[in-house]
């Protein structure tokens, strides 16, 4: 039978150590910059990722005071307070980037599931994300336990593993500027499927009109046909796929199931 490749075939991850002093200095600069613009806020969480660090900022209070004369002296007494509006923080993105000497920053307001604003700042030293470092995480293994086509996509801004189940994606679009890593992402998805599936479980039809991206996979036992580089042949391959899809849906209907897992 087919023997799946071991995880050792992938390189072990090498972690880049970030300078904690620099990270803490940036946290202070964020607080000071916001304060200088009259925005009370505090960095309450720091999540270090391979390329950016996310600073979790908790909005403070907008306070109103009134002057009170007491025993011949004037003092200020707080009369009301309201939370700092999130848009007061987001509107300062360019000023924060300037204060941090960063080319740009990204503000997530609010961070999903948390009562804070996320300020993502590029790291001084960039690290790379090894495919193995994501596959070995609990997040990936949890998806793999229920799906044979789990894919490792990378790591989030806070260093958390990002994995997905292709079976739950009717369509997948990978887009980005030149050199942003589209091909690397696609190769990682293919490698994940090869690591956990035999040629009986998964078949590929690859189309590579540039003749430089996917032709390296020629000779792979999982290929239903050699990598297609001709546009006319690509159209024929897609038409065949459409017919095969319709045929499978008919078989599912006859068997009274909704998907291939139920059919098998």
Residue frames relative to the residue before (quaternion, step in Angstrom):
aa qw qx qy qz dx dy dz
X 1.0000 0.0000 0.0000 0.0000 0.00 0.00 0.00
X 0.6473 -0.5220 0.3913 0.3941 3.51 -1.33 0.19
X 0.2000 -0.7765 0.5881 0.1056 3.57 -0.93 0.92
X 0.3764 -0.7386 0.5169 0.2135 3.55 -0.67 1.13
X 0.5167 -0.6467 0.4532 0.3307 3.61 -0.99 0.72
X 0.4854 -0.6608 0.4787 0.3140 3.62 -1.06 0.65
X 0.6275 -0.5453 0.4011 0.3847 3.56 -1.23 0.45
X 0.5708 0.6213 -0.3714 0.3877 3.58 1.21 -0.53
X 0.5184 0.6353 -0.4221 0.3866 3.60 1.22 -0.22
X 0.6663 0.4662 -0.2847 0.5076 3.57 1.26 -0.43
X 0.5646 -0.6049 0.4429 0.3451 3.56 -1.13 0.68
X 0.4800 -0.6366 0.5160 0.3132 3.54 -1.14 0.68
X 0.5035 -0.6697 0.4473 0.3129 3.59 -0.96 0.79
X 0.1691 -0.7451 0.6344 0.1171 3.55 -1.16 0.67
X 0.2713 -0.7977 0.5240 0.1243 3.53 -0.51 1.22
X 0.3268 -0.7132 0.5867 0.2006 3.55 -1.07 0.81
X 0.3171 -0.7609 0.5372 0.1786 3.57 -0.72 1.08
X 0.2626 -0.7680 0.5683 0.1347 3.54 -0.78 1.08
X 0.4949 -0.6519 0.4936 0.2940 3.55 -1.13 0.70
X 0.3667 -0.7648 0.4903 0.2003 3.57 -0.40 1.27
X 0.6180 0.5501 -0.3513 0.4383 3.59 1.04 -0.72
X 0.6495 0.5082 -0.3156 0.4693 3.58 1.00 -0.82
X 0.6364 0.5311 -0.3248 0.4554 3.57 1.02 -0.83
X 0.6821 0.4794 -0.2861 0.4723 3.59 0.89 -0.94
X 0.6111 0.5425 -0.3465 0.4606 3.59 1.10 -0.69
X 0.6543 0.5048 -0.3130 0.4681 3.58 0.98 -0.82
X 0.6089 0.5451 -0.3517 0.4566 3.59 1.06 -0.71
X 0.6626 0.4933 -0.3032 0.4750 3.59 0.97 -0.86
X 0.6400 0.5302 -0.3286 0.4487 3.59 0.99 -0.80
X 0.6212 0.5349 -0.3391 0.4615 3.58 1.05 -0.74
X 0.6725 0.4915 -0.2988 0.4658 3.58 0.87 -0.96
X 0.6758 0.4974 -0.2990 0.4543 3.59 0.92 -0.91
X 0.6476 0.5178 -0.3253 0.4545 3.59 0.99 -0.82
X 0.6591 0.4984 -0.3106 0.4698 3.58 0.95 -0.85
X 0.6441 0.5262 -0.3188 0.4546 3.57 0.98 -0.86
X 0.6486 0.5367 -0.3223 0.4329 3.59 0.98 -0.83
X 0.7089 0.3921 -0.2517 0.5295 3.59 1.23 -0.42
X 0.6019 -0.6196 0.3365 0.3749 3.55 1.24 0.46
X 0.5512 0.5864 -0.4021 0.4365 3.57 1.20 0.49
X 0.2406 -0.7700 0.5764 0.1305 3.56 -0.56 1.16
X 0.2409 0.7515 -0.5793 0.2039 3.59 -0.73 1.08
X 0.1678 -0.7873 0.5889 0.0725 3.54 -1.22 0.54
X 0.4017 -0.6796 0.5559 0.2601 3.57 -1.03 0.82
X 0.0809 -0.8375 0.5404 -0.0052 3.58 -0.46 1.21
X 0.7958 0.1338 -0.0741 0.5860 3.59 1.23 -0.25
X 0.0874 -0.7770 0.6223 0.0373 3.57 -1.08 0.80
X 0.0446 -0.7890 0.6127 -0.0129 3.57 -0.72 1.14
X 0.1915 -0.8160 0.5407 0.0711 3.56 -0.48 1.23
X 0.1056 -0.7942 0.5979 0.0241 3.55 -0.74 1.12
X 0.7104 -0.4739 0.3048 0.4217 3.60 -1.25 0.09
X 0.8077 0.2226 -0.1152 0.5337 3.61 1.01 -0.69
X 0.7854 0.1363 -0.0923 0.5967 3.60 1.16 -0.49
X 0.2624 -0.7180 0.6155 0.1918 3.53 -1.30 0.39
X 0.2550 -0.7712 0.5680 0.1326 3.54 -0.90 0.98
X 0.1651 -0.7675 0.6152 0.0717 3.54 -0.80 1.09
X 0.2498 -0.7767 0.5641 0.1267 3.55 -0.64 1.15
X 0.0967 -0.8223 0.5607 -0.0022 3.57 -0.45 1.26
X 0.2183 -0.7647 0.5963 0.1096 3.55 -0.83 1.05
X 0.4054 -0.7181 0.5033 0.2582 3.62 -0.61 1.06
X 0.3661 -0.7308 0.5361 0.2109 3.54 -1.04 0.80
X 0.6526 -0.5138 0.3954 0.3922 3.56 -1.08 -0.79
X 0.3002 -0.6605 0.6504 0.2250 3.48 -1.32 0.54
X 0.0946 -0.8306 0.5487 0.0115 3.55 -0.43 1.22
X 0.1813 -0.7520 0.6236 0.1129 3.53 -1.18 0.70
X 0.1289 -0.8067 0.5762 0.0255 3.53 -0.93 0.98
X 0.1353 -0.7478 0.6342 0.1420 3.50 -1.32 0.25
X 0.4802 -0.6691 0.4909 0.2843 3.52 -1.16 0.66
X 0.0606 -0.7837 0.6182 0.0034 3.54 -0.96 0.93
X 0.2887 -0.7362 0.5856 0.1782 3.55 -0.92 0.95
X 0.0668 0.7956 -0.5942 0.0974 3.52 -0.76 1.05
X 0.8402 -0.0652 -0.0117 0.5382 3.54 -0.68 1.17
X 0.7329 -0.4553 0.2222 0.4541 3.50 0.96 0.97
X 0.6947 0.4133 -0.2780 0.5190 3.59 1.27 0.08
X 0.4011 -0.7029 0.5365 0.2392 3.55 -1.21 0.64
X 0.0484 0.7743 -0.6306 0.0227 3.55 -1.05 0.78
X 0.4426 -0.6832 0.5209 0.2570 3.54 -1.28 0.48
X 0.0780 -0.7861 0.6126 0.0266 3.52 -0.96 0.91
X 0.4356 -0.7013 0.5019 0.2578 3.56 -0.85 1.02
X 0.1601 -0.8141 0.5545 0.0648 3.55 -0.82 1.02
X 0.8014 -0.0440 0.0216 0.5962 3.61 1.17 -0.43
X 0.0614 -0.7824 0.6173 0.0544 3.54 -1.27 0.38
X 0.0387 -0.7679 0.6393 0.0145 3.55 -1.11 0.77
X 0.5978 -0.5778 0.4168 0.3675 3.54 -1.16 0.60
X 0.5366 -0.6011 0.4841 0.3413 3.55 -1.11 0.72
X 0.4519 -0.6889 0.4961 0.2741 3.58 -0.86 0.95
X 0.5570 -0.6372 0.4280 0.3171 3.54 -0.99 0.93
X 0.6606 0.5328 -0.3254 0.4168 3.59 0.95 -0.81
X 0.5588 0.5818 -0.4006 0.4344 3.59 1.21 -0.27
X 0.6540 0.4798 -0.3027 0.5005 3.57 1.19 -0.58
X 0.6834 0.4999 -0.2983 0.4405 3.58 0.84 -0.96
X 0.6389 0.5451 -0.3319 0.4296 3.59 1.07 -0.66
X 0.6812 0.4868 -0.2801 0.4696 3.59 1.26 -0.30
X 0.2723 0.8093 -0.4940 0.1639 3.62 1.21 0.29
X 0.6802 0.4814 -0.3011 0.4636 3.62 0.88 -0.87
X 0.6513 0.5113 -0.3141 0.4645 3.58 1.02 -0.78
X 0.6396 0.5114 -0.3216 0.4753 3.58 1.05 -0.74
X 0.6288 0.5286 -0.3343 0.4619 3.60 1.00 -0.81
X 0.6432 0.5180 -0.3138 0.4685 3.57 1.03 -0.82
X 0.6671 0.5078 -0.3017 0.4540 3.58 0.91 -0.91
X 0.7241 0.4210 -0.2282 0.4963 3.58 1.10 -0.74
X 0.3540 -0.7431 0.4834 0.2981 3.59 1.32 -0.13
X 0.4149 0.6901 -0.4718 0.3592 3.55 1.05 0.87
X 0.5575 -0.6195 0.4230 0.3556 3.62 -1.01 0.71
X 0.7650 -0.1510 0.1125 0.6159 3.56 1.14 -0.70
X 0.1521 -0.7550 0.6250 0.1276 3.54 -1.28 0.33
X 0.2705 -0.7330 0.5958 0.1860 3.54 -1.30 0.30
X 0.1575 -0.7894 0.5887 0.0737 3.56 -0.90 0.94
X 0.1401 -0.7677 0.6231 0.0522 3.55 -0.83 1.08
X 0.0822 0.8332 -0.5342 0.1166 3.56 -0.37 1.21
X 0.5260 -0.4390 -0.7083 0.1701 1.49 -0.82 2.35
X 0.6103 -0.4851 0.4419 0.4437 3.57 -1.33 0.01
X 0.5208 -0.6672 0.4204 0.3269 3.64 -0.70 1.01
X 0.8405 0.1742 -0.1561 0.4887 3.54 -0.87 1.04
X 0.7328 0.3541 -0.2247 0.5358 3.59 1.24 0.03
X 0.4151 -0.7083 0.5160 0.2445 3.56 -1.12 0.68
X 0.5855 0.5378 -0.4032 0.4531 3.55 0.68 1.11
X 0.4399 -0.6571 0.5495 0.2696 3.51 -1.36 0.33
X 0.2716 -0.7766 0.5483 0.1503 3.58 -0.87 0.93
X 0.0927 -0.7743 0.6251 0.0340 3.58 -0.80 1.05
X 0.1416 -0.8154 0.5602 0.0367 3.57 -0.43 1.26
X 0.0642 -0.8090 0.5834 -0.0319 3.54 -0.65 1.21
X 0.4886 -0.6643 0.4682 0.3176 3.64 -0.83 0.90
X 0.4673 -0.6715 0.5010 0.2825 3.56 -1.02 0.82
X 0.5580 -0.5865 0.4649 0.3584 3.55 -1.22 0.52
X 0.7603 0.1812 -0.0977 0.6161 3.57 1.08 -0.82
X 0.2780 -0.7767 0.5462 0.1453 3.57 -0.70 1.09
X 0.2056 -0.7466 0.6184 0.1336 3.54 -1.15 0.72
X 0.3854 -0.6933 0.5485 0.2643 3.56 -1.25 0.30
X 0.3755 -0.7111 0.5503 0.2248 3.56 -1.20 0.54
X 0.2546 -0.7706 0.5677 0.1378 3.57 -0.56 1.16
X 0.5636 -0.6154 0.4325 0.3414 3.58 -0.99 0.85
X 0.6475 0.5418 -0.3163 0.4326 3.56 0.95 -0.88
X 0.6378 0.5526 -0.3354 0.4188 3.59 1.00 -0.79
X 0.6718 0.4555 -0.2975 0.5027 3.60 1.17 -0.50
X 0.6376 0.5465 -0.3293 0.4317 3.59 0.96 -0.88
X 0.7141 0.4670 -0.2592 0.4525 3.59 0.99 -0.79
X 0.5327 0.6380 -0.4133 0.3720 3.62 1.22 0.01
X 0.6312 -0.5310 0.4114 0.3878 3.54 -1.28 0.39
X 0.6104 0.5745 -0.3532 0.4155 3.59 1.02 -0.79
X 0.6909 0.4526 -0.2839 0.4871 3.60 0.92 -0.87
X 0.6759 0.5114 -0.3054 0.4340 3.58 0.85 -0.94
X 0.6014 0.5583 -0.3566 0.4467 3.58 1.12 -0.62
X 0.6743 0.4634 -0.2902 0.4964 3.60 1.00 -0.81
X 0.6400 0.5426 -0.3217 0.4388 3.59 0.97 -0.85
X 0.6087 0.5790 -0.3526 0.4122 3.59 1.10 -0.65
X 0.7705 0.3258 -0.1812 0.5171 3.59 1.13 -0.56
X 0.7858 0.2390 -0.1271 0.5562 3.60 1.24 -0.23
X 0.3960 -0.7195 0.5232 0.2276 3.56 -1.04 0.82
X 0.7339 0.3664 -0.2313 0.5231 3.58 1.24 -0.18
X 0.1561 0.7725 -0.5811 0.2032 3.53 0.82 1.12
X 0.1171 -0.8040 0.5815 0.0411 3.57 -1.01 0.79
X 0.3232 -0.7170 0.5872 0.1913 3.54 -1.12 0.80
X 0.1834 -0.8295 0.5237 0.0634 3.57 -0.61 1.15
X 0.7110 -0.4096 0.2762 0.5004 3.60 1.12 -0.48
X 0.5198 -0.5977 0.4873 0.3676 3.54 -1.14 -0.69
X 0.4849 -0.6779 0.4833 0.2679 3.52 -1.14 0.75
X 0.7548 -0.3951 0.2772 0.4442 3.52 -1.35 0.02
X 0.7285 0.4181 -0.2356 0.4888 3.56 1.11 -0.65
X 0.6157 -0.5756 0.3399 0.4173 3.58 1.27 0.21
X 0.4958 0.6605 -0.4324 0.3620 3.59 1.27 0.04
X 0.5248 -0.6469 0.4577 0.3108 3.57 -1.06 0.80
X 0.1736 -0.7631 0.6164 0.0874 3.57 -1.06 0.85
X 0.0979 0.7786 -0.6094 0.1137 3.56 -0.61 1.18
X 0.1116 -0.8022 0.5856 0.0323 3.56 -1.18 0.52
X 0.3914 -0.6833 0.5690 0.2369 3.52 -1.34 0.41
X 0.3830 -0.7491 0.4919 0.2240 3.58 -0.47 1.18
X 0.5883 0.5954 -0.3699 0.4032 3.58 1.13 -0.61
X 0.7045 0.4375 -0.2605 0.4944 3.59 1.17 -0.51
X 0.6282 0.4892 -0.3447 0.4972 3.58 1.27 0.26
X 0.2864 -0.7606 0.5505 0.1908 3.62 -0.31 1.11
X 0.7867 0.0433 -0.0060 0.6158 3.57 1.11 -0.72
X 0.0970 -0.7833 0.6120 0.0509 3.56 -1.17 0.58
X 0.0543 -0.7913 0.6089 -0.0062 3.57 -0.72 1.11
X 0.1168 -0.7748 0.6198 0.0437 3.56 -0.81 1.06
X 0.0676 0.8149 -0.5666 0.1013 3.58 -0.53 1.16
X 0.2672 0.7590 -0.5689 0.1702 3.54 -1.22 0.46
X 0.6269 -0.5387 0.4058 0.3900 3.54 -1.30 0.29
X 0.6747 -0.4716 0.3711 0.4297 3.56 -1.29 0.26
X 0.8206 0.2175 -0.1811 0.4965 3.55 -0.85 1.00
X 0.5103 0.6721 -0.4116 0.3442 3.59 1.25 0.07
X 0.6271 -0.5894 0.3243 0.3927 3.61 1.23 -0.16
X 0.2755 0.7834 -0.5193 0.2020 3.61 1.12 0.47
X 0.6870 0.4762 -0.2843 0.4695 3.58 0.87 -0.96
X 0.6165 0.5390 -0.3420 0.4609 3.58 1.03 -0.76
X 0.6424 0.5187 -0.3118 0.4702 3.58 0.99 -0.86
X 0.6677 0.5003 -0.2976 0.4639 3.58 0.90 -0.94
X 0.6536 0.5066 -0.3114 0.4681 3.59 0.96 -0.83
X 0.6297 0.5328 -0.3315 0.4579 3.59 1.06 -0.73
X 0.6352 0.5193 -0.3239 0.4711 3.58 1.01 -0.81
X 0.6542 0.5085 -0.3104 0.4659 3.58 0.93 -0.91
X 0.6600 0.5162 -0.3095 0.4496 3.60 0.92 -0.91
X 0.6213 0.5377 -0.3422 0.4557 3.59 1.01 -0.77
X 0.6772 0.4851 -0.2934 0.4692 3.59 0.92 -0.89
X 0.6559 0.5070 -0.3133 0.4633 3.60 1.02 -0.74
X 0.6340 0.5602 -0.3300 0.4186 3.58 1.04 -0.77
X 0.8190 0.2946 -0.1006 0.4820 3.56 0.98 -0.85
X 0.7461 0.3491 -0.2132 0.5253 3.60 1.23 0.15
X 0.3882 -0.6889 0.5646 0.2366 3.54 -1.13 0.75
X 0.6681 -0.4808 0.3606 0.4387 3.63 -1.23 0.14
X 0.6035 0.5488 -0.3623 0.4509 3.61 1.19 -0.39
X 0.6964 0.4801 -0.2654 0.4627 3.57 1.16 -0.60
X 0.8149 0.0897 0.0025 0.5727 3.58 0.94 -0.88
X 0.0517 -0.7702 0.6354 0.0186 3.54 -1.04 0.89
X 0.2428 -0.7769 0.5694 0.1154 3.55 -1.08 0.77
X 0.0634 -0.6953 0.7069 0.1134 3.48 -1.35 0.51
X 0.0790 -0.8246 0.5600 -0.0115 3.55 -0.44 1.25
X 0.1342 -0.7756 0.6151 0.0463 3.55 -0.96 0.97
X 0.0521 0.8111 -0.5735 0.1019 3.57 -0.64 1.15
X 0.1301 -0.8377 0.5262 0.0663 3.61 0.25 1.23
X 0.6310 0.5336 -0.3409 0.4483 3.61 1.16 -0.47
X 0.3087 -0.7957 0.4614 0.2424 3.58 1.31 -0.40
X 0.6728 0.4882 -0.3085 0.4625 3.61 1.14 0.40
X 0.6755 0.5422 -0.2938 0.4044 3.60 1.14 -0.51
X 0.8431 0.1955 -0.0465 0.4987 3.58 0.71 -1.10
X 0.4726 0.6982 -0.4451 0.3017 3.61 1.19 -0.20
X 0.5355 0.6265 -0.4033 0.3976 3.59 1.22 -0.35
X 0.6524 0.5198 -0.3139 0.4535 3.60 1.21 -0.43
X 0.4003 0.7078 -0.4895 0.3151 3.62 1.21 0.04
X 0.7406 0.3508 -0.2887 0.4951 3.56 -0.94 0.92
X 0.4826 0.6632 -0.4319 0.3750 3.57 1.30 -0.12
X 0.4818 -0.6890 0.4501 0.3010 3.64 -0.76 0.94
X 0.6370 0.5557 -0.3237 0.4251 3.59 1.17 -0.52
X 0.5460 0.6296 -0.4039 0.3773 3.62 1.20 -0.20
X 0.3822 -0.7078 0.5472 0.2315 3.57 -0.93 0.92
X 0.7660 -0.0136 0.0151 0.6426 3.57 1.28 -0.46
X 0.6376 -0.4995 0.3849 0.4425 3.61 -1.16 0.32
X 0.6475 -0.5193 0.3801 0.4082 3.55 -1.19 0.56
X 0.3472 -0.7620 0.5186 0.1730 3.56 -0.74 1.14
X 0.0651 -0.8138 0.5775 0.0096 3.58 -0.74 1.07
X 0.6453 0.4994 -0.3096 0.4881 3.58 1.28 -0.24
X 0.5015 -0.6913 0.4296 0.2934 3.60 -0.79 1.00
X 0.6364 0.5235 -0.3402 0.4529 3.62 0.98 -0.73
X 0.6649 0.4841 -0.2982 0.4845 3.57 0.99 -0.85
X 0.6020 0.5593 -0.3581 0.4434 3.58 1.10 -0.65
X 0.6403 0.5178 -0.3210 0.4678 3.59 0.99 -0.83
X 0.6506 0.5098 -0.3125 0.4682 3.58 0.97 -0.86
X 0.6448 0.5241 -0.3194 0.4556 3.58 0.99 -0.83
X 0.6697 0.4929 -0.2977 0.4689 3.59 0.97 -0.84
X 0.6224 0.5218 -0.3414 0.4730 3.59 1.07 -0.67
X 0.6345 0.5147 -0.3300 0.4728 3.57 1.00 -0.80
X 0.6332 0.5345 -0.3249 0.4559 3.59 1.00 -0.85
X 0.6404 0.5277 -0.3197 0.4573 3.57 0.98 -0.82
X 0.6537 0.4969 -0.3061 0.4818 3.58 0.99 -0.85
X 0.6523 0.5125 -0.3144 0.4615 3.58 0.97 -0.85
X 0.6259 0.5352 -0.3300 0.4613 3.59 1.03 -0.78
X 0.6639 0.4939 -0.3018 0.4734 3.60 0.90 -0.92
X 0.6392 0.5320 -0.3213 0.4529 3.58 1.00 -0.82
X 0.6693 0.4930 -0.3028 0.4662 3.57 0.96 -0.84
X 0.6259 0.5280 -0.3454 0.4584 3.59 0.99 -0.73
X 0.6288 0.5194 -0.3371 0.4702 3.59 1.04 -0.71
X 0.6532 0.5046 -0.3124 0.4702 3.58 0.98 -0.80
X 0.6198 0.5299 -0.3401 0.4685 3.59 1.03 -0.75
X 0.6604 0.5159 -0.3066 0.4513 3.58 0.93 -0.93
X 0.6609 0.5049 -0.3064 0.4631 3.58 0.97 -0.83
X 0.7111 0.4325 -0.2525 0.4935 3.57 1.07 -0.74
X 0.4347 -0.7242 0.4413 0.3031 3.59 1.27 -0.17
X 0.5539 0.5789 -0.4085 0.4373 3.60 1.09 0.71
X 0.4815 -0.6983 0.4637 0.2558 3.56 -1.26 0.40
X 0.8186 0.0765 -0.0096 0.5692 3.59 1.10 -0.58
X 0.7198 -0.4671 0.2991 0.4174 3.54 -1.31 0.12
X 0.5851 0.5631 -0.3829 0.4404 3.60 1.12 -0.52
X 0.6748 0.4784 -0.2919 0.4801 3.57 0.94 -0.86
X 0.6384 0.5397 -0.3242 0.4427 3.58 1.08 -0.72
X 0.7219 0.4316 -0.2418 0.4839 3.57 0.99 -0.83
